[in-house]
């Protein structure tokens, strides 16, 4: 069977728990070898990368091969608009920063990734 390729897009903080649950269920169904999973946090949802409880869940998924991405523009905007400042250096070590979330989503879809917005 062909490996499933998917990018989850989370741009609302309240949607993280659903997204993480979807990923757990996906991996349970197809196995770690059956899917290539990325998760892009952008907009105000990047604030969750500072939430210790959710980061612990993410870290476990990262250990299973899930890639977590954060939009640099959103990190910068969050600090200037909401006063919640998470520096790139302050992100958990498993989180990769991409310059622009929108560009990453378009690129991944062009590469054949399914787009899921929980």
SULBELUR-V153884 format. One line per field, one symbol per residue. phi: phi as a letter, one per 40 degrees, with the letter a starting at -180 (. if undefined). A space follows every 10 residues. Layout:
phi: ???
This chain:
phi: .cccbabcbb bbdccccccc cdcdcccccb gcccabbbbb cagccccccb cdcccccccc cccchccbbb ccdcdccccc cbgcbbcdcc cddcccbbda dccccccccc cgccbbbc
